[in-house]
Amino acid sequence: MSRIAETLVPARLGTGFRWLLASSWISQLGDGIALAAGPLLVASLTGDALLVALAATVQWLPPLLFGLLAGALTDRLDRRLIVVTVDVARAVVLAVLTLAVATDRVSIVAVLAALFLLATAEVFADNSSQTLVPMLVARDDLAIANSRLQTGFITVNQLAGPPLGAALFTVGAAWALGVQAVVIALGAVLVTRIVLPARAPSTGPRRALRHDIAEGLRWAVAHPAVRTLVLTITIFNVTFGAAWSVLVLYATERLGLGEVGFGLVTTVGAVGGIAGSLAYGWITRRISLSDLMRVGLVVETLTHLALALTSSPWVALPVFFVFGAHAFIWGTTSVAVRQRAVPQELQGRVGSVNVVGVYGGLVVGSGIGGVLAQHSGVTAPFWFAFAGSAVFVVLIWRSLRHIAHADEQPVAA
């Protein structure tokens, strides 16, 4: 057992990281339960397609509305305390919602409000918890530490959580919500066990939050590697969002997989992510970070092309498997690069710039994908994604050399 633990979470990563990892995996289980229970609860209360779509929108808005604020507060306040506080708040909201469902006093408005509050709290929790990693782990171990966190996201959030959430919902909606509340609260308790190194006290008068936010934006724009990362993530989420916004239609109509088959697409991608996590250490010892990211962008571009061309599930499913591995490897690498490059006092704010880029790209891309699919067919968003990605890869190719030495690039004051 100790040998397995050493393989999964090497002792050199430290006890603090092990507590953080345990908390992350537990919280991911709660979020995975919500992936199934949330939409099922909304659908059980209304058949209005607009309200069903609105449920997704209210969960995407908080990162855009509060992402930069969350980053500024993360760099000002006790990061561990932020995670604990907002996770407790999430558990309380879920407990109230559970009680409302159990007593049959819930409405669709109350559910939408709860989803917005939960998504808002998650913005602050995710931003702060991500900044804890470079405080607990040595620079050279950031890649492996983030890969372990990502492994939990794939296995617990994507694979285990949704089936458990659906099963609990069939027993009763209150059961699904109640279990999620308990799991989130347990994650908060585990975070309290983490002992962080002392942070240098701030000097000088405290500035307004808008000055802190502006400082993070300026730093991200001025740093070549981080600027390249944010730009790449934003553009590639526009193309990804366009294609994946109609994925359910692509799987059911183009591939003929049906509703169960659509679930299989997610499962196959998650299995690919697990394969990527198992191979990540071996890969990063042999391929530089800049080359790894270049390969990943090429893989994503070719993924869109392959899906645009095929109508066979036997071709598409292996493509989703490869894409799942790519998504894990590229996502883990980009986080590690940013954590290596950004000073501790700016981790929250620069990370929030990245979050705004991610969700901004998804929102824009999903709008483009919906319009293209409506007027030109379900494969049109995939052709757009391929063309847009290919052009951007050519334009960004040389700039990716900055990634290799991200932590060696000074930023002018």
C-alpha positions, 0 to 999 in steps of 0.5 A, a space after each residue: 500500500 505504501 508503495 502505491 501511495 508513493 507512486 501516486 503521490 511521492 513523499 517529496 511533494 509533502 504532507 501539505 500537498 497530500 491534504 490538498 490532493 485529498 480535498 481536491 478529489 473529494 470536492 471533485 466527487 461533489 462537482 461530478 455528482 452535480 454534473 448529473 444531478 443539476 440538469 436532472 433537477 432543472 429538467 424535473 421542474 420545467 420543460 421550457 428549453 429556454 430555462 434549461 439553457 439558462 441553467 447552463 448560462 448562470 453557471 458560466 457567467 460567474 467566472 466572467 463576472 467575478 474571475 478578476 475579483 477572485 484573483 485580486 482577493 486571492 493575492 490579498 487574503 489568506 488563500 487557505 481561508 478563502 477555500 475553506 470559507 467558500 466551500 462551507 458556503 457551498 455546503 450551506 447553499 446545498 443544504 438549504 436546497 436539499 431541505 427545499 427539495 425534500 419538503 417540496 417547496 423548491 421552484 425553478 427560480 430558486 434552483 437557478 439562483 442556487 446554481 448561480 451562487 454555487 458557481 460563484 463560490 466555485 470561482 473563488 475556491 478554484 482560483 485560491 486552491 490552484 495558487 496553493 500548489 506552488 506554495 506547497 511543491 517545489 518548482 521542478 515538481 509542479 508538473 507532476 503535482 498538477 497531473 495528480 490534481 488533473 487525474 482526480 478531475 478526470 477519474 472522480 469528476 468525469 467518470 465516477 461523479 455523474 453516474 453516482 449523481 444520476 443513481 442518487 437522483 433516481 432514489 430522490 433529488 434530495 439524496 443527490 443534493 444532500 450527499 453533494 453537500 456532505 462531500 463539499 463540507 468534507 473537502 473544506 475540513 481537509 483543507 484546514 489540515 494544510 500548513 502553508 509557508 509564511 507569506 511576506 507581509 505587504 508593505 505600503 498603503 493598501 490600494 483599491 482592488 481595481 489597482 491590484 486587478 490592473 497590475 495582474 493584467 499588466 503583468 500577464 500582458 508584459 510576460 511573453 510566456 504567460 501572454 502567449 498562454 492566455 492568448 492561445 487558451 482564449 483562441 483555442 477555446 473559441 474554436 473548441 467551444 464552437 465545435 463542442 457546443 453542438 457535440 450532442 447533436 453531432 454524436 446523435 445525428 452525425 454519428 447515430 450514437 443516440 443518448 446513451 452513445 453521447 454519454 459514451 463520448 464523454 467516457 471515452 474522452 475521460 479514459 483518454 485523459 487517464 491514459 495521458 495522466 499515466 504517461 505524463 511523467 514519462 513524456 515530460 522527461 523526454 519532451 520540452 514544455 514548448 514542444 509538448 504544447 506545439 504537439 498538443 495544438 497540432 493534435 487539437 487542430 487535427 481532431 476538429 478535421 477528423 471529426 468534420 470528415 467522419 460520420 463513423 463512430 468507429 473512427 470518431 471514438 478513437 479520436 475522442 480518446 486521443 483528444 482526452 489524452 491531449 486535453 489532460 497533457 496540455 491543460 496540466 502543462 499550461 498550469 505548470 508553466 504559469 505557476 513556474 513563471 508567476 511570482 507568488 504575490 501575483 498567482 491569483 490575479 494572473 490565474 484569474 486572467 487565464 480563467 476569463 480567457 477560458 470562459 470568454 472563449 467558450 461563450 464566444 465559441 458556443 455562439 458561433 457554433 450555434 449559428 453555424 450549425 443552424 445555417 450550415 449543418 452540424 459539421 460546420 462548427 468543426 470545419 470552422 474549428 479546424 480552419 481557425 485552429 490551423 491559422 492560429 497554430 501557424 501564427 503562434 508557432 514561433 512564440 511558443 518558444 517562450 514557454 520553454 524558459 517561462 520562469 527565466 523571463 523578467 518583466 519590466 516594472 
